[in-house]
Amino acid sequence: MRKILVTGGAGFIGSHVVPALLDRGDCEVTVLDNLSTGRRAYVPAGVSFRLLDIRSRELEDFLAREKFQTVIHLAAQTLVPYSMAHPEADEDLNVAGLVHLLEGCRKSGVEQIIFSSSAAIYGDNQNLPLQETEMPAPTSFYGLSKAMGESYIRLYSQAFGLHHVIFRFANVYGERQGETGEGGVISIFARKIAQQEPVTIFGDGNQTRDFVYAGDIARAMCLAVGYSGCATLNVSTNKEVSLNQLITVLEKVLGHRMDVRYGPVRPGDIYASVLSHKALVETLGMREYTDLETGLAKTMAYFQK
């Protein structure tokens, strides 16, 4: 059995990753979360849970005692607007917190770290579909903190032999998203629909995103467990979907027309975004991805409950 720690495992993405790890049958999983945005109820019954912040002084002793082989690091400040209003708080968790965790990993002999990065590191790069070889050019402090985190992990690998897989997520959606505000456009729409309220698109609706289902994020992370090398990989569908197309698929899932309003373009919004997943296919062999209609059906069923 491989001993795995999932930081932030009680959050939205963690609630998909932890059950997927358990389904492998060869993982002993522990969740560490401070529950600032996560929920204890999202941790499956029987999974070891530790209420702890990654910045805590207790972390090093905890890692030394438990002797994990793999750490999946999901704990983070994930809100772009919050990072712009509070750069110091964003850095404290996403950079200083990560370095504190990496030190604990180094001293306790952790073999591998799997890191949740973001498409935000690319900024408004329109060389689409974006590949991992593009230079980071973040336009938010959140994106900057993720880029810094990647650099720290790579140097820890060079200096101390820590294997790593860095995943850059596209626009993630799925069940349990955004209970505390980290939600993307799909969870915002899903809530409005569940409450029978109109949805608002800012702009003409032709702006595009690469929507990836959280279950696919979980599958990618499971494939990375035990990977003996080092890699930086986009996790995406490799498909551009406009917000108008998203509405069309949502209406098909719902079986009725939606009340859609159009508002002014928001300053700073990226117009087009899609990530290549070629490297993920080649490196970890992940060839199947959840289509948008299937993922939306699962998501809407959850929010309509």
Secondary structure, 3 states (H helix, E strand, C coil): CEEEEEECCCCCCHHHHHHHHHHHCCEEEEEEECCCCCCHHHCCCCCEEEECCCCCCHHHHHHHHHCCCEEEECCCCCCHHHHHHCHHHHHHHHHHHHHHHHHHHHHHCCCEEEEEEEHHHHCCCCCCCECCCCCCCCCCHHHHHHHHHHHHHHHHHHHHCCEEEEEEECEEECCCCCCCCCCCHHHHHHHHHHCCCCEEEECCCCCEECEEEHHHHHHHHHHHCCCCCEEEEEECCCCCEEHHHHHHHHHHHHCCCCCEEEECCCCCCCCCCCECCHHHHHHHCCCCCCCHHHHHHHHHHHHHC
